[in-house]
Amino acid sequence: MIFDDDPVIGAMVLELVRGCGLSAEYFQSAAGAVQIVKDTRPRLVILDIMMPGIDGLSACHAIRANVSTRHVKVLMLSAKSSIVDRQAAARYGADHYLTKPFSVEEFTGIVRRLTGIPAKNFLPGELQLPSPPLILNLLHCGAVLQAGNLWVFLDMGYGTGAWLDAQEYLPDEAWILFTRYDGAATAEVEAGADLLAEGCRVKIGGPDSPDSPLQRLAPRMCRKAPGAALPMLYPQKEDEVQLAPGISLTCRYARHPGASMAYRVETRDKSVVYCPVNEIDPDPKVWRSHEADKFRKFFKGANVLVHGFRRSQEDPKADDGHGTGAWEPIIDMAAEAGVRELILLPQPGVLPPPDLSDRIARNPLSSGFGMHCSAFRLGQRLLL
């Protein structure tokens, strides 16, 4: 039984528990937790400490005080890591105290030990731990992909600093990947100082070009974190990079004036493509076959594709000067590539049509291929 008021975190923990071979249920509040545990008699209860109403410590104490539930194992989750909080959890009867963020291996090992699941004798290469759940956060001119202890910032646009301030904890490691070096993509690069100040290992990547300003971004970030180690720099070309064990990055140059990139981050079974300034031509006849194939392969089977657009195909007056950038052909290509979720992202300075969501829904390809397509919503969070 899992109790956590954050539905994204709750769903992530639920997936990990089920990945251990256990049946599990998730509740968004600890209200009535004792009665639920009394009725279901689970082997393990997982409680977040900070919840509205009855908090996790109080729920743990109540479970331990009830004669019919006191045998149930209790795992406490918290972003607090002080010895005082750990001692409080022990006093209230918790069997284990785990701080956020945690690794998949650590979490599943604790769950297996507390529930008594015997270790199997796996053949070499047979054991596959579940991939870390991916949480995609959409910001203004940027996005953040959370994969356990690794966070991947896709541009650091407007609102990144406020988003970081609102987080309960910061990761051990972060990649900051810039798709281009204009003001919208790098507007809040100084917010990375919060990561450096907390001892987070930061790596910065961006398009490689002769006049690349990549090396000037790290000093900007360090101004507000004096004494912190400079981030490592990784100029990117069209290549594949290992971000962390089990998490890879594919880089492709976007079809856009200047040095611009698109990124695909993937685990063993999930993938996110972030492509904010790629311009797909409405007329397939003007595409070179290898160019079109490049993007179809890059998008192929993505769980989520975040793709930018400049105008509507039906509105020639909104032409951006390059004759490309309409959103309608993006739907066509994404559907052909088997994308599961397409999010259309207006580029900076572009006002999308007020009826964009309705027009997307009327496009037969948006659902005809089993693909869900929607307009960008600021602050949207997706659990993959």
JOKA-V289642 format. One record per residue. N is the residue number from 1. RES is the residue in three letters. PSI is psi in degrees with one decimal (none if undefined). Layout:
BEGIN
n:N res:RES psi:PSI
n:N res:RES psi:PSI
END
This chain:
BEGIN
n:1 res:MET psi:127.6
n:2 res:ILE psi:129.2
n:3 res:PHE psi:115.4
n:4 res:ASP psi:132.7
n:5 res:ASP psi:-11.2
n:6 res:ASP psi:110.8
n:7 res:PRO psi:-30.4
n:8 res:VAL psi:-47.4
n:9 res:ILE psi:-41.9
n:10 res:GLY psi:-44.0
n:11 res:ALA psi:-35.8
n:12 res:MET psi:-46.9
n:13 res:VAL psi:-39.8
n:14 res:LEU psi:-43.9
n:15 res:GLU psi:-41.2
n:16 res:LEU psi:-41.4
n:17 res:VAL psi:-44.6
n:18 res:ARG psi:-29.0
n:19 res:GLY psi:-19.9
n:20 res:CYS psi:-1.9
n:21 res:GLY psi:15.0
n:22 res:LEU psi:149.3
n:23 res:SER psi:147.4
n:24 res:ALA psi:156.2
n:25 res:GLU psi:150.7
n:26 res:TYR psi:136.2
n:27 res:PHE psi:138.2
n:28 res:GLN psi:0.7
n:29 res:SER psi:151.0
n:30 res:ALA psi:3.3
n:31 res:ALA psi:128.6
n:32 res:GLY psi:13.8
n:33 res:ALA psi:-41.9
n:34 res:VAL psi:-44.2
n:35 res:GLN psi:-39.4
n:36 res:ILE psi:-45.5
n:37 res:VAL psi:-39.0
n:38 res:LYS psi:-39.4
n:39 res:ASP psi:-34.1
n:40 res:THR psi:-20.6
n:41 res:ARG psi:59.0
n:42 res:PRO psi:163.8
n:43 res:ARG psi:-28.0
n:44 res:LEU psi:138.5
n:45 res:VAL psi:130.1
n:46 res:ILE psi:121.7
n:47 res:LEU psi:127.6
n:48 res:ASP psi:143.3
n:49 res:ILE psi:-50.1
n:50 res:MET psi:100.6
n:51 res:MET psi:147.1
n:52 res:PRO psi:154.1
n:53 res:GLY psi:-124.6
n:54 res:ILE psi:123.9
n:55 res:ASP psi:171.3
n:56 res:GLY psi:-38.1
n:57 res:LEU psi:-43.0
n:58 res:SER psi:-39.9
n:59 res:ALA psi:-41.0
n:60 res:CYS psi:-45.5
n:61 res:HIS psi:-41.5
n:62 res:ALA psi:-37.7
n:63 res:ILE psi:-42.4
n:64 res:ARG psi:-30.3
n:65 res:ALA psi:-16.4
n:66 res:ASN psi:127.1
n:67 res:VAL psi:-29.0
n:68 res:SER psi:-6.7
n:69 res:THR psi:-4.3
n:70 res:ARG psi:-17.0
n:71 res:HIS psi:-13.8
n:72 res:VAL psi:134.5
n:73 res:LYS psi:143.7
n:74 res:VAL psi:125.8
n:75 res:LEU psi:122.0
n:76 res:MET psi:135.8
n:77 res:LEU psi:136.6
n:78 res:SER psi:151.6
n:79 res:ALA psi:-9.9
n:80 res:LYS psi:132.4
n:81 res:SER psi:9.2
n:82 res:SER psi:157.1
n:83 res:ILE psi:-30.6
n:84 res:VAL psi:-43.1
n:85 res:ASP psi:-39.3
n:86 res:ARG psi:-42.6
n:87 res:GLN psi:-38.5
n:88 res:ALA psi:-43.3
n:89 res:ALA psi:-40.4
n:90 res:ALA psi:-41.0
n:91 res:ARG psi:-36.3
n:92 res:TYR psi:-2.6
n:93 res:GLY psi:12.8
n:94 res:ALA psi:142.0
n:95 res:ASP psi:-27.2
n:96 res:HIS psi:148.4
n:97 res:TYR psi:119.9
n:98 res:LEU psi:128.4
n:99 res:THR psi:147.2
n:100 res:LYS psi:142.7
n:101 res:PRO psi:159.2
n:102 res:PHE psi:157.3
n:103 res:SER psi:156.6
n:104 res:VAL psi:-44.1
n:105 res:GLU psi:-43.9
n:106 res:GLU psi:-45.9
n:107 res:PHE psi:-50.0
n:108 res:THR psi:-33.1
n:109 res:GLY psi:-42.0
n:110 res:ILE psi:-43.7
n:111 res:VAL psi:-44.2
n:112 res:ARG psi:-41.0
n:113 res:ARG psi:-44.5
n:114 res:LEU psi:-30.6
n:115 res:THR psi:-6.2
n:116 res:GLY psi:23.4
n:117 res:ILE psi:121.3
n:118 res:PRO psi:147.3
n:119 res:ALA psi:132.2
n:120 res:LYS psi:154.8
n:121 res:ASN psi:96.0
n:122 res:PHE psi:145.5
n:123 res:LEU psi:153.8
n:124 res:PRO psi:128.5
n:125 res:GLY psi:-3.7
n:126 res:GLU psi:-36.0
n:127 res:LEU psi:124.3
n:128 res:GLN psi:108.8
n:129 res:LEU psi:149.9
n:130 res:PRO psi:144.6
n:131 res:SER psi:148.1
n:132 res:PRO psi:133.4
n:133 res:PRO psi:142.7
n:134 res:LEU psi:131.7
n:135 res:ILE psi:119.3
n:136 res:LEU psi:122.9
n:137 res:ASN psi:123.2
n:138 res:LEU psi:121.3
n:139 res:LEU psi:-178.3
n:140 res:HIS psi:112.8
n:141 res:CYS psi:42.7
n:142 res:GLY psi:175.6
n:143 res:ALA psi:159.4
n:144 res:VAL psi:128.8
n:145 res:LEU psi:116.6
n:146 res:GLN psi:125.3
n:147 res:ALA psi:78.0
n:148 res:GLY psi:-123.5
n:149 res:ASN psi:-1.1
n:150 res:LEU psi:127.9
n:151 res:TRP psi:136.1
n:152 res:VAL psi:114.8
n:153 res:PHE psi:121.9
n:154 res:LEU psi:94.5
n:155 res:ASP psi:157.9
n:156 res:MET psi:74.3
n:157 res:GLY psi:-166.1
n:158 res:TYR psi:133.0
n:159 res:GLY psi:-6.7
n:160 res:THR psi:-42.1
n:161 res:GLY psi:-44.1
n:162 res:ALA psi:-38.5
n:163 res:TRP psi:-44.1
n:164 res:LEU psi:-40.6
n:165 res:ASP psi:-28.0
n:166 res:ALA psi:-5.6
n:167 res:GLN psi:143.3
n:168 res:GLU psi:-31.6
n:169 res:TYR psi:164.5
n:170 res:LEU psi:155.0
n:171 res:PRO psi:169.7
n:172 res:ASP psi:-28.5
n:173 res:GLU psi:143.3
n:174 res:ALA psi:140.1
n:175 res:TRP psi:135.9
n:176 res:ILE psi:112.1
n:177 res:LEU psi:119.4
n:178 res:PHE psi:132.0
n:179 res:THR psi:-26.6
n:180 res:ARG psi:179.6
n:181 res:TYR psi:24.0
n:182 res:ASP psi:174.9
n:183 res:GLY psi:-34.5
n:184 res:ALA psi:-38.9
n:185 res:ALA psi:-30.9
n:186 res:THR psi:14.9
n:187 res:ALA psi:-37.4
n:188 res:GLU psi:42.1
n:189 res:VAL psi:-27.4
n:190 res:GLU psi:-20.8
n:191 res:ALA psi:-21.5
n:192 res:GLY psi:-15.0
n:193 res:ALA psi:-31.8
n:194 res:ASP psi:-38.4
n:195 res:LEU psi:-46.3
n:196 res:LEU psi:-40.1
n:197 res:ALA psi:-27.1
n:198 res:GLU psi:7.0
n:199 res:GLY psi:13.4
n:200 res:CYS psi:137.3
n:201 res:ARG psi:115.9
n:202 res:VAL psi:133.5
n:203 res:LYS psi:136.9
n:204 res:ILE psi:132.1
n:205 res:GLY psi:156.8
n:206 res:GLY psi:172.4
n:207 res:PRO psi:134.2
n:208 res:ASP psi:128.4
n:209 res:SER psi:159.3
n:210 res:PRO psi:-34.3
n:211 res:ASP psi:29.6
n:212 res:SER psi:130.2
n:213 res:PRO psi:15.1
n:214 res:LEU psi:-42.9
n:215 res:GLN psi:-14.6
n:216 res:ARG psi:-10.2
n:217 res:LEU psi:-37.2
n:218 res:ALA psi:-46.6
n:219 res:PRO psi:-36.3
n:220 res:ARG psi:-40.7
n:221 res:MET psi:-33.6
n:222 res:CYS psi:-11.2
n:223 res:ARG psi:-36.2
n:224 res:LYS psi:6.6
n:225 res:ALA psi:64.9
n:226 res:PRO psi:136.4
n:227 res:GLY psi:-13.4
n:228 res:ALA psi:150.7
n:229 res:ALA psi:140.5
n:230 res:LEU psi:140.2
n:231 res:PRO psi:152.4
n:232 res:MET psi:143.9
n:233 res:LEU psi:137.9
n:234 res:TYR psi:88.0
n:235 res:PRO psi:132.3
n:236 res:GLN psi:136.0
n:237 res:LYS psi:-173.1
n:238 res:GLU psi:105.8
n:239 res:ASP psi:176.7
n:240 res:GLU psi:135.5
n:241 res:VAL psi:142.9
n:242 res:GLN psi:114.0
n:243 res:LEU psi:-37.0
n:244 res:ALA psi:166.3
n:245 res:PRO psi:121.0
n:246 res:GLY psi:1.0
n:247 res:ILE psi:118.5
n:248 res:SER psi:161.0
n:249 res:LEU psi:131.9
n:250 res:THR psi:130.2
n:251 res:CYS psi:135.1
n:252 res:ARG psi:138.8
n:253 res:TYR psi:135.0
n:254 res:ALA psi:159.9
n:255 res:ARG psi:88.5
n:256 res:HIS psi:144.8
n:257 res:PRO psi:140.2
n:258 res:GLY psi:177.7
n:259 res:ALA psi:107.7
n:260 res:SER psi:145.1
n:261 res:MET psi:160.4
n:262 res:ALA psi:150.8
n:263 res:TYR psi:143.9
n:264 res:ARG psi:117.0
n:265 res:VAL psi:129.8
n:266 res:GLU psi:149.1
n:267 res:THR psi:-165.8
n:268 res:ARG psi:-33.2
n:269 res:ASP psi:10.8
n:270 res:LYS psi:150.3
n:271 res:SER psi:143.4
n:272 res:VAL psi:130.7
n:273 res:VAL psi:128.5
n:274 res:TYR psi:114.6
n:275 res:CYS psi:70.5
n:276 res:PRO psi:-22.6
n:277 res:VAL psi:29.0
n:278 res:ASN psi:136.0
n:279 res:GLU psi:105.0
n:280 res:ILE psi:125.2
n:281 res:ASP psi:135.5
n:282 res:PRO psi:-26.1
n:283 res:ASP psi:106.1
n:284 res:PRO psi:-18.1
n:285 res:LYS psi:-26.1
n:286 res:VAL psi:-5.5
n:287 res:TRP psi:136.4
n:288 res:ARG psi:140.7
n:289 res:SER psi:-39.9
n:290 res:HIS psi:-29.6
n:291 res:GLU psi:-44.9
n:292 res:ALA psi:-41.1
n:293 res:ASP psi:-35.5
n:294 res:LYS psi:-46.4
n:295 res:PHE psi:-33.3
n:296 res:ARG psi:-44.2
n:297 res:LYS psi:-37.3
n:298 res:PHE psi:-37.4
n:299 res:PHE psi:-15.2
n:300 res:LYS psi:123.1
n:301 res:GLY psi:14.3
n:302 res:ALA psi:138.6
n:303 res:ASN psi:-41.4
n:304 res:VAL psi:132.6
n:305 res:LEU psi:117.1
n:306 res:VAL psi:112.7
n:307 res:HIS psi:132.0
n:308 res:GLY psi:159.0
n:309 res:PHE psi:160.0
n:310 res:ARG psi:-28.7
n:311 res:ARG psi:-179.9
n:312 res:SER psi:145.5
n:313 res:GLN psi:-25.9
n:314 res:GLU psi:-0.3
n:315 res:ASP psi:80.9
n:316 res:PRO psi:-23.0
n:317 res:LYS psi:-19.9
n:318 res:ALA psi:14.7
n:319 res:ASP psi:138.6
n:320 res:ASP psi:5.3
n:321 res:GLY psi:-14.5
n:322 res:HIS psi:-7.0
n:323 res:GLY psi:10.7
n:324 res:THR psi:179.6
n:325 res:GLY psi:12.6
n:326 res:ALA psi:155.2
n:327 res:TRP psi:-25.1
n:328 res:GLU psi:-46.3
n:329 res:PRO psi:-19.0
n:330 res:ILE psi:-41.9
n:331 res:ILE psi:-43.5
n:332 res:ASP psi:-50.1
n:333 res:MET psi:-39.8
n:334 res:ALA psi:-41.0
n:335 res:ALA psi:-43.1
n:336 res:GLU psi:-32.4
n:337 res:ALA psi:-2.5
n:338 res:GLY psi:28.0
n:339 res:VAL psi:139.0
n:340 res:ARG psi:-38.1
n:341 res:GLU psi:120.1
n:342 res:LEU psi:127.1
n:343 res:ILE psi:118.4
n:344 res:LEU psi:123.5
n:345 res:LEU psi:112.7
n:346 res:PRO psi:136.5
n:347 res:GLN psi:158.8
n:348 res:PRO psi:134.1
n:349 res:GLY psi:-0.4
n:350 res:VAL psi:127.1
n:351 res:LEU psi:113.5
n:352 res:PRO psi:154.7
n:353 res:PRO psi:139.4
n:354 res:PRO psi:-24.0
n:355 res:ASP psi:26.0
n:356 res:LEU psi:-44.7
n:357 res:SER psi:-40.6
n:358 res:ASP psi:-40.1
n:359 res:ARG psi:-35.0
n:360 res:ILE psi:-45.4
n:361 res:ALA psi:-29.4
n:362 res:ARG psi:-14.5
n:363 res:ASN psi:119.0
n:364 res:PRO psi:-28.5
n:365 res:LEU psi:-19.9
n:366 res:SER psi:-26.6
n:367 res:SER psi:-15.6
n:368 res:GLY psi:-24.3
n:369 res:PHE psi:15.0
n:370 res:GLY psi:17.2
n:371 res:MET psi:137.0
n:372 res:HIS psi:133.7
n:373 res:CYS psi:135.0
n:374 res:SER psi:165.2
n:375 res:ALA psi:151.5
n:376 res:PHE psi:136.0
n:377 res:ARG psi:118.7
n:378 res:LEU psi:132.7
n:379 res:GLY psi:2.4
n:380 res:GLN psi:137.9
n:381 res:ARG psi:133.4
n:382 res:LEU psi:131.0
n:383 res:LEU psi:122.5
n:384 res:LEU psi:none
END
